[in-house]
């Protein structure tokens, strides 16, 4: 694994064509690794602490005959991580809450009355029940307060 003077992943020495020229996946994996190395915000989401990075590193090393431990050490030495701005985090959380609201409603539409009652009892047991079995009213109010559309 070649690194530059500052320990960053040396994209110039990385193979630009895979050992098997008919496969494009190794080139794509190398491109994603390069992007993680150059974008501190992306590195926050795909850092070496994620399963995604584990899979990318393993695939890259396998395709290029590299020692994975050495590659990870070199890669991590040059990695800069930037926590996303709080506003984008709030927007992301709101989007996830809106998705969860829709997913829960879809699931409820598929359930029998008995299944809905069982779900409500489990929520009561776990201390997460609200005005209804799925906290739909509370969730909708939180979405509206955050500027979303329930």
N, C-alpha and C positions, 0 to 999 in steps of 0.2 A: 504494500500500500504506500503510495507516494504521497508526501505532504509538502506543502509550501513552507517557506521560512517561518510563517506564523502558526504552523501546525494545522492549517486548514486542509480540507480534502482537495487534493490537486486534480482538478478536472481535466487538465491538459494531458496528464499521463494515463488517465483512465482509458481503457480501450473504447473506441467509438463503434467498433463492430464486435458482435459477440463471436465466440469461438465457432459457433455454428451460424453461418451468415444468413440462414433462412429464418432464424428466430429474432423477433424484434423485442421480446420481453426484456432481455438483458440491457438493451439500449434504453428502454423505458425506465427500468429500475435505476440505472445510473443517472438518468436525467432527473428523476424524483429525488435521489440522494443529493445531487448537485443543488437542486432548488431548496432543499431543507438546509443545506450548508450556507446558502446565500441569502435566505429570507428568515430573519430572526423570529418573525411572527409565525411563520409556518413551522419553524422548529419547535415552538411552544406546543403545537398540536401533535407533531410527529417526532418528538424527541426520542432519544435512546431509551426512555422509560416506557415506551409504548410497544404493544404487540406488533403494530404495523411496522415500526422501525426494525424490530427483531426479524420479521419476515423479509423486509427489503434487504437488510444487511446479509442475511443468510443466502438469499437468492443472488445478490451481487457477488458475494465471495465464492459461491459455488460456480457461477458462470465464468468467473475470471481467475479461478484457482488461487484465491487469496486466503490467508489465515484469518478466520473471523475475529478472533480475539485481538489480533494486531490491528485489523481494519477498524474495529469498534473503538479501540483506544485512540488511534490516530484521528478518526472522525470526530469523536467526542471532544478531543483536545481543541479542535478548531471551531466547535459549535458555539454559536451565540444564540441565546434564547431571550425573546422579548415577550413579556406578558401583554396580551392585547389590551387596548384601551378599555376602560370600564364601560363606556357607552356601547361598544360593540358586544361586550359580554352581556349587558342587559338586553340588547336586541336579540342576541342569540338565545338567552333564557326565555324571553317572551315568545319567540318562534317555537321553541321546544314545548312550552306550556300550551300554546295554541294547537300544536300537533297532538299533544297528549289528550287535550280536550276532545278533539275530533276522533281520535283512536278509541277513547273510552266510550264515546257515544256510539261508534260503529260496533264495538264489542257488545254493548248493551242491546243493540238491535238484533244481535244473533242469539242472545241468551234467553232461556226459558225463565218464567217467573220464579221458579224454585232456585235456579242458578243465581239469579239476582239477589234473592233472599240470603242464600249461602254467602255470597260475596259481601253483603251488608253485615252479616254476623261476623265474618272474618275482620272486616274493617273496625267494627265495634271492639272486638277482642284486642286488636292491635292499637287501639286508641287513636284511630285516624278517621273515624266517622264524623260527619258534619250534619248539615241540614238534610242531606239525602245520603244514600248508601255510597255514592261515588264522589261526593263533595262537588257536584256540578255547579251549584250556586256559588260556593266559595271560590271555585276555580274561575268561573266566568267573571266574578267581581274583581279578582286579582288581575285577570287579563285586561279588563276594561280600565282599571286604575293605571295599568302600565301603558295604556294607549293602544292596546290591541283590539281585535274583534273576536269575541267569543262565538 
